[in-house]
């Protein structure tokens, strides 16, 4: 089971862990919040989660593509 947990955590975009770091909450609580609100509101937090994951990946991609002046 720990192997499965590690695979899921590494493939889940890191949105919950990033939010946990910024807000000072545990990642487990944020994941439970997304899970429970998804059931209660018929999936709308999943859309928010995917938008946040897309935004985080775009920021990471933009930072990686920038080159310094002396790298030319």
N, CA, C and O atoms as a Tinker XYZ file with bonds, in Angstrom:
   288  protein
     1  N      0.806000   -1.202000    0.000000    73     2
     2  CA     0.000000    0.000000    0.000000    64     1     3
     3  C      0.852000    1.270000    0.000000    63     2     4     5
     4  O      0.466000    2.237000   -0.657000    81     3
     5  N      1.990000    1.323000    0.699000    73     3     6
     6  CA     2.813000    2.549000    0.645000    64     5     7
     7  C      3.317000    2.862000   -0.756000    63     6     8     9
     8  O      3.464000    4.032000   -1.108000    81     7
     9  N      3.585000    1.840000   -1.562000    73     7    10
    10  CA     4.047000    2.080000   -2.931000    64     9    11
    11  C      2.946000    2.757000   -3.738000    63    10    12    13
    12  O      3.200000    3.707000   -4.478000    81    11
    13  N      1.719000    2.258000   -3.588000    73    11    14
    14  CA     0.581000    2.852000   -4.284000    64    13    15
    15  C      0.375000    4.300000   -3.850000    63    14    16    17
    16  O      0.095000    5.165000   -4.680000    81    15
    17  N      0.512000    4.564000   -2.557000    73    15    18
    18  CA     0.354000    5.926000   -2.036000    64    17    19
    19  C      1.406000    6.860000   -2.622000    63    18    20    21
    20  O      1.086000    7.987000   -2.998000    81    19
    21  N      2.646000    6.414000   -2.706000    73    19    22
    22  CA     3.714000    7.243000   -3.271000    64    21    23
    23  C      3.485000    7.539000   -4.744000    63    22    24    25
    24  O      3.745000    8.649000   -5.209000    81    23
    25  N      2.996000    6.540000   -5.481000    73    23    26
    26  CA     2.728000    6.756000   -6.906000    64    25    27
    27  C      1.621000    7.789000   -7.082000    63    26    28    29
    28  O      1.730000    8.690000   -7.914000    81    27
    29  N      0.557000    7.654000   -6.294000    73    27    30
    30  CA    -0.562000    8.594000   -6.396000    64    29    31
    31  C     -0.107000   10.010000   -6.017000    63    30    32    33
    32  O     -0.468000   10.975000   -6.691000    81    31
    33  N      0.670000   10.138000   -4.961000    73    31    34
    34  CA     1.110000   11.464000   -4.527000    64    33    35
    35  C      2.029000   12.131000   -5.535000    63    34    36    37
    36  O      1.961000   13.346000   -5.720000    81    35
    37  N      2.882000   11.365000   -6.186000    73    35    38
    38  CA     3.781000   11.981000   -7.158000    64    37    39
    39  C      3.077000   12.308000   -8.456000    63    38    40    41
    40  O      3.507000   13.217000   -9.167000    81    39
    41  N      2.010000   11.600000   -8.794000    73    39    42
    42  CA     1.297000   11.830000  -10.040000    64    41    43
    43  C      0.128000   12.793000   -9.899000    63    42    44    45
    44  O     -0.528000   13.097000  -10.895000    81    43
    45  N     -0.151000   13.277000   -8.709000    73    43    46
    46  CA    -1.330000   14.116000   -8.474000    64    45    47
    47  C     -1.015000   15.609000   -8.578000    63    46    48    49
    48  O     -1.692000   16.420000   -7.946000    81    47
    49  N     -0.030000   15.978000   -9.341000    73    47    50
    50  CA     0.312000   17.359000   -9.675000    64    49    51
    51  C      0.890000   18.174000   -8.521000    63    50    52    53
    52  O      1.438000   19.248000   -8.773000    81    51
    53  N      0.800000   17.734000   -7.297000    73    51    54
    54  CA     1.349000   18.470000   -6.173000    64    53    55
    55  C      0.534000   19.673000   -5.748000    63    54    56    57
    56  O      1.042000   20.530000   -5.027000    81    55
    57  N     -0.703000   19.760000   -6.170000    73    55    58
    58  CA    -1.537000   20.911000   -5.828000    64    57    59
    59  C     -1.811000   20.948000   -4.332000    63    58    60    61
    60  O     -1.668000   21.995000   -3.701000    81    59
    61  N     -2.199000   19.825000   -3.768000    73    59    62
    62  CA    -2.528000   19.791000   -2.339000    64    61    63
    63  C     -1.307000   20.076000   -1.472000    63    62    64    65
    64  O     -1.412000   20.777000   -0.466000    81    63
    65  N     -0.157000   19.541000   -1.852000    73    63    66
    66  CA     1.041000   19.786000   -1.053000    64    65    67
    67  C      1.473000   21.245000   -1.146000    63    66    68    69
    68  O      1.924000   21.824000   -0.158000    81    67
    69  N      1.340000   21.837000   -2.322000    73    67    70
    70  CA     1.698000   23.247000   -2.491000    64    69    71
    71  C      0.762000   24.140000   -1.682000    63    70    72    73
    72  O      1.210000   25.091000   -1.042000    81    71
    73  N     -0.546000   23.835000   -1.708000    73    71    74
    74  CA    -1.499000   24.601000   -0.900000    64    73    75
    75  C     -1.210000   24.427000    0.583000    63    74    76    77
    76  O     -1.303000   25.379000    1.358000    81    75
    77  N     -0.858000   23.203000    0.974000    73    75    78
    78  CA    -0.539000   22.945000    2.378000    64    77    79
    79  C      0.665000   23.732000    2.847000    63    78    80    81
    80  O      0.679000   24.243000    3.967000    81    79
    81  N      1.678000   23.834000    1.998000    73    79    82
    82  CA     2.861000   24.612000    2.356000    64    81    83
    83  C      2.531000   26.087000    2.500000    63    82    84    85
    84  O      2.982000   26.738000    3.442000    81    83
    85  N      1.748000   26.618000    1.571000    73    83    86
    86  CA     1.419000   28.045000    1.598000    64    85    87
    87  C      0.499000   28.410000    2.759000    63    86    88    89
    88  O      0.656000   29.468000    3.369000    81    87
    89  N     -0.466000   27.531000    3.068000    73    87    90
    90  CA    -1.462000   27.840000    4.098000    64    89    91
    91  C     -1.091000   27.293000    5.472000    63    90    92    93
    92  O     -1.746000   27.627000    6.460000    81    91
    93  N     -0.069000   26.470000    5.554000    73    91    94
    94  CA     0.350000   25.928000    6.834000    64    93    95
    95  C     -0.548000   24.803000    7.334000    63    94    96    97
    96  O     -0.644000   24.583000    8.541000    81    95
    97  N     -1.200000   24.093000    6.432000    73    95    98
    98  CA    -2.065000   22.973000    6.786000    64    97    99
    99  C     -1.443000   21.675000    6.303000    63    98   100   101
   100  O     -0.567000   21.671000    5.439000    81    99
   101  N     -1.910000   20.574000    6.873000    73    99   102
   102  CA    -1.398000   19.291000    6.419000    64   101   103
   103  C     -2.025000   18.931000    5.074000    63   102   104   105
   104  O     -3.167000   19.289000    4.785000    81   103
   105  N     -1.267000   18.233000    4.281000    73   103   106
   106  CA    -1.724000   17.835000    2.957000    64   105   107
   107  C     -2.923000   16.905000    3.055000    63   106   108   109
   108  O     -3.817000   16.942000    2.210000    81   107
   109  N     -2.940000   16.077000    4.083000    73   107   110
   110  CA    -4.036000   15.128000    4.265000    64   109   111
   111  C     -5.364000   15.848000    4.452000    63   110   112   113
   112  O     -6.378000   15.423000    3.898000    81   111
   113  N     -5.374000   16.921000    5.215000    73   111   114
   114  CA    -6.611000   17.676000    5.439000    64   113   115
   115  C     -7.109000   18.336000    4.158000    63   114   116   117
   116  O     -8.313000   18.372000    3.903000    81   115
   117  N     -6.201000   18.849000    3.366000    73   115   118
   118  CA    -6.599000   19.488000    2.109000    64   117   119
   119  C     -7.163000   18.454000    1.147000    63   118   120   121
   120  O     -8.156000   18.719000    0.469000    81   119
   121  N     -6.549000   17.286000    1.078000    73   119   122
   122  CA    -7.065000   16.227000    0.211000    64   121   123
   123  C     -8.450000   15.779000    0.652000    63   122   124   125
   124  O     -9.331000   15.559000   -0.180000    81   123
   125  N     -8.643000   15.642000    1.968000    73   123   126
   126  CA    -9.969000   15.275000    2.468000    64   125   127
   127  C    -10.997000   16.351000    2.143000    63   126   128   129
   128  O    -12.141000   16.042000    1.808000    81   127
   129  N    -10.592000   17.613000    2.241000    73   127   130
   130  CA   -11.503000   18.702000    1.893000    64   129   131
   131  C    -11.943000   18.591000    0.431000    63   130   132   133
   132  O    -13.133000   18.697000    0.134000    81   131
   133  N    -10.994000   18.380000   -0.476000    73   131   134
   134  CA   -11.332000   18.234000   -1.886000    64   133   135
   135  C    -12.244000   17.019000   -2.108000    63   134   136   137
   136  O    -13.192000   17.087000   -2.890000    81   135
   137  N    -11.960000   15.936000   -1.434000    73   135   138
   138  CA   -12.761000   14.727000   -1.592000    64   137   139
   139  C    -14.194000   14.945000   -1.116000    63   138   140   141
   140  O    -15.142000   14.635000   -1.838000    81   139
   141  N    -14.355000   15.472000    0.084000    73   139   142
   142  CA   -15.699000   15.665000    0.637000    64   141   143
   143  C    -16.492000   16.714000   -0.137000    63   142   144   145
   144  O    -17.678000   16.519000   -0.401000    81   143
   145  N    -15.860000   17.807000   -0.498000    73   143   146
   146  CA   -16.596000   18.827000   -1.241000    64   145   147
   147  C    -16.939000   18.351000   -2.656000    63   146   148   149
   148  O    -17.934000   18.788000   -3.234000    81   147
   149  N    -16.121000   17.461000   -3.209000    73   147   150
   150  CA   -16.453000   16.904000   -4.522000    64   149   151
   151  C    -17.716000   16.059000   -4.453000    63   150   152   153
   152  O    -18.549000   16.107000   -5.358000    81   151
   153  N    -17.858000   15.293000   -3.391000    73   151   154
   154  CA   -19.065000   14.487000   -3.231000    64   153   155
   155  C    -20.279000   15.355000   -2.955000    63   154   156   157
   156  O    -21.368000   15.081000   -3.459000    81   155
   157  N    -20.102000   16.392000   -2.164000    73   155   158
   158  CA   -21.238000   17.237000   -1.795000    64   157   159
   159  C    -21.702000   18.142000   -2.934000    63   158   160   161
   160  O    -22.898000   18.410000   -3.056000    81   159
   161  N    -20.792000   18.610000   -3.757000    73   159   162
   162  CA   -21.148000   19.576000   -4.801000    64   161   163
   163  C    -21.083000   18.964000   -6.200000    63   162   164   165
   164  O    -21.040000   19.683000   -7.198000    81   163
   165  N    -21.077000   17.664000   -6.260000    73   163   166
   166  CA   -21.103000   16.932000   -7.532000    64   165   167
   167  C    -19.918000   17.254000   -8.452000    63   166   168   169
   168  O    -20.090000   17.355000   -9.667000    81   167
   169  N    -18.738000   17.411000   -7.890000    73   167   170
   170  CA   -17.528000   17.476000   -8.690000    64   169   171
   171  C    -16.949000   18.836000   -9.016000    63   170   172   173
   172  O    -15.926000   18.904000   -9.697000    81   171
   173  N    -17.551000   19.915000   -8.565000    73   171   174
   174  CA   -16.996000   21.224000   -8.928000    64   173   175
   175  C    -15.593000   21.478000   -8.365000    63   174   176   177
   176  O    -14.809000   22.148000   -9.038000    81   175
   177  N    -15.226000   20.987000   -7.176000    73   175   178
   178  CA   -13.836000   21.188000   -6.729000    64   177   179
   179  C    -12.813000   20.457000   -7.601000    63   178   180   181
   180  O    -11.644000   20.842000   -7.635000    81   179
   181  N    -13.233000   19.428000   -8.288000    73   179   182
   182  CA   -12.305000   18.745000   -9.190000    64   181   183
   183  C    -11.912000   19.673000  -10.334000    63   182   184   185
   184  O    -10.765000   19.670000  -10.780000    81   183
   185  N    -12.861000   20.456000  -10.798000    73   183   186
   186  CA   -12.566000   21.430000  -11.853000    64   185   187
   187  C    -11.582000   22.475000  -11.332000    63   186   188   189
   188  O    -10.633000   22.836000  -12.027000    81   187
   189  N    -11.804000   22.955000  -10.126000    73   187   190
   190  CA   -10.896000   23.929000   -9.510000    64   189   191
   191  C     -9.509000   23.324000   -9.344000    63   190   192   193
   192  O     -8.505000   23.983000   -9.613000    81   191
   193  N     -9.450000   22.071000   -8.903000    73   191   194
   194  CA    -8.181000   21.370000   -8.721000    64   193   195
   195  C     -7.427000   21.274000  -10.047000    63   194   196   197
   196  O     -6.222000   21.519000  -10.094000    81   195
   197  N     -8.121000   20.923000  -11.106000    73   195   198
   198  CA    -7.468000   20.787000  -12.407000    64   197   199
   199  C     -6.975000   22.136000  -12.932000    63   198   200   201
   200  O     -5.909000   22.207000  -13.545000    81   199
   201  N     -7.729000   23.195000  -12.700000    73   199   202
   202  CA    -7.292000   24.528000  -13.111000    64   201   203
   203  C     -6.030000   24.921000  -12.343000    63   202   204   205
   204  O     -5.091000   25.467000  -12.922000    81   203
   205  N     -6.012000   24.643000  -11.042000    73   203   206
   206  CA    -4.834000   24.966000  -10.237000    64   205   207
   207  C     -3.631000   24.138000  -10.684000    63   206   208   209
   208  O     -2.515000   24.656000  -10.728000    81   207
   209  N     -3.833000   22.870000  -11.012000    73   207   210
   210  CA    -2.739000   22.030000  -11.494000    64   209   211
   211  C     -2.204000   22.559000  -12.823000    63   210   212   213
   212  O     -0.991000   22.607000  -13.028000    81   211
   213  N     -3.095000   22.953000  -13.718000    73   211   214
   214  CA    -2.683000   23.526000  -14.995000    64   213   215
   215  C     -1.876000   24.802000  -14.776000    63   214   216   217
   216  O     -0.840000   24.999000  -15.410000    81   215
   217  N     -2.344000   25.661000  -13.887000    73   215   218
   218  CA    -1.659000   26.922000  -13.605000    64   217   219
   219  C     -0.263000   26.674000  -13.033000    63   218   220   221
   220  O      0.693000   27.347000  -13.419000    81   219
   221  N     -0.140000   25.707000  -12.111000    73   219   222
   222  CA     1.162000   25.400000  -11.521000    64   221   223
   223  C      2.126000   24.865000  -12.578000    63   222   224   225
   224  O      3.304000   25.222000  -12.578000    81   223
   225  N      1.636000   24.015000  -13.477000    73   223   226
   226  CA     2.496000   23.478000  -14.530000    64   225   227
   227  C      2.922000   24.560000  -15.511000    63   226   228   229
   228  O      4.059000   24.556000  -15.983000    81   227
   229  N      2.032000   25.475000  -15.818000    73   227   230
   230  CA     2.387000   26.559000  -16.730000    64   229   231
   231  C      3.435000   27.480000  -16.107000    63   230   232   233
   232  O      4.356000   27.924000  -16.792000    81   231
   233  N      3.302000   27.764000  -14.832000    73   231   234
   234  CA     4.307000   28.601000  -14.162000    64   233   235
   235  C      5.662000   27.912000  -14.158000    63   234   236   237
   236  O      6.688000   28.550000  -14.393000    81   235
   237  N      5.667000   26.592000  -13.886000    73   235   238
   238  CA     6.922000   25.840000  -13.878000    64   237   239
   239  C      7.536000   25.815000  -15.276000    63   238   240   241
   240  O      8.749000   25.965000  -15.423000    81   239
   241  N      6.712000   25.628000  -16.292000    73   239   242
   242  CA     7.183000   25.603000  -17.674000    64   241   243
   243  C      7.761000   26.957000  -18.074000    63   242   244   245
   244  O      8.791000   27.016000  -18.746000    81   243
   245  N      7.111000   28.038000  -17.668000    73   243   246
   246  CA     7.589000   29.378000  -18.014000    64   245   247
   247  C      8.923000   29.672000  -17.338000    63   246   248   249
   248  O      9.790000   30.321000  -17.924000    81   247
   249  N      9.086000   29.205000  -16.132000    73   247   250
   250  CA    10.354000   29.431000  -15.428000    64   249   251
   251  C     11.482000   28.629000  -16.051000    63   250   252   253
   252  O     12.613000   29.110000  -16.113000    81   251
   253  N     11.201000   27.420000  -16.514000    73   251   254
   254  CA    12.237000   26.584000  -17.111000    64   253   255
   255  C     12.678000   27.108000  -18.465000    63   254   256   257
   256  O     13.846000   26.946000  -18.821000    81   255
   257  N     11.809000   27.718000  -19.225000    73   255   258
   258  CA    12.136000   28.179000  -20.569000    64   257   259
   259  C     12.900000   29.492000  -20.592000    63   258   260   261
   260  O     13.508000   29.825000  -21.609000    81   259
   261  N     12.887000   30.235000  -19.517000    73   259   262
   262  CA    13.620000   31.494000  -19.498000    64   261   263
   263  C     15.112000   31.218000  -19.480000    63   262   264   265
   264  O     15.587000   30.367000  -18.728000    81   263
   265  N     15.837000   31.927000  -20.298000    73   263   266
   266  CA    17.283000   31.802000  -20.303000    64   265   267
   267  C     17.892000   33.125000  -19.858000    63   266   268   269
   268  O     17.356000   34.202000  -20.115000    81   267
   269  N     18.988000   33.011000  -19.208000    73   267   270
   270  CA    19.692000   34.199000  -18.757000    64   269   271
   271  C     20.444000   34.829000  -19.932000    63   270   272   273
   272  O     20.657000   34.180000  -20.955000    81   271
   273  N     20.834000   36.064000  -19.786000    73   271   274
   274  CA    21.529000   36.778000  -20.836000    64   273   275
   275  C     22.868000   36.113000  -21.131000    63   274   276   277
   276  O     23.256000   36.029000  -22.296000    81   275
   277  N     23.566000   35.652000  -20.142000    73   275   278
   278  CA    24.874000   35.066000  -20.324000    64   277   279
   279  C     24.800000   33.621000  -20.845000    63   278   280   281
   280  O     25.842000   33.045000  -21.158000    81   279
   281  N     23.612000   33.020000  -20.948000    73   279   282
   282  CA    23.466000   31.674000  -21.500000    64   281   283
   283  C     23.379000   31.674000  -23.023000    63   282   284   285
   284  O     23.423000   30.605000  -23.632000    81   283
   285  N     23.260000   32.822000  -23.646000    73   283   286
   286  CA    23.126000   32.887000  -25.100000    64   285   287
   287  C     24.403000   32.631000  -25.768000    63   286   288
   288  O     24.471000   32.647000  -26.997000    81   287
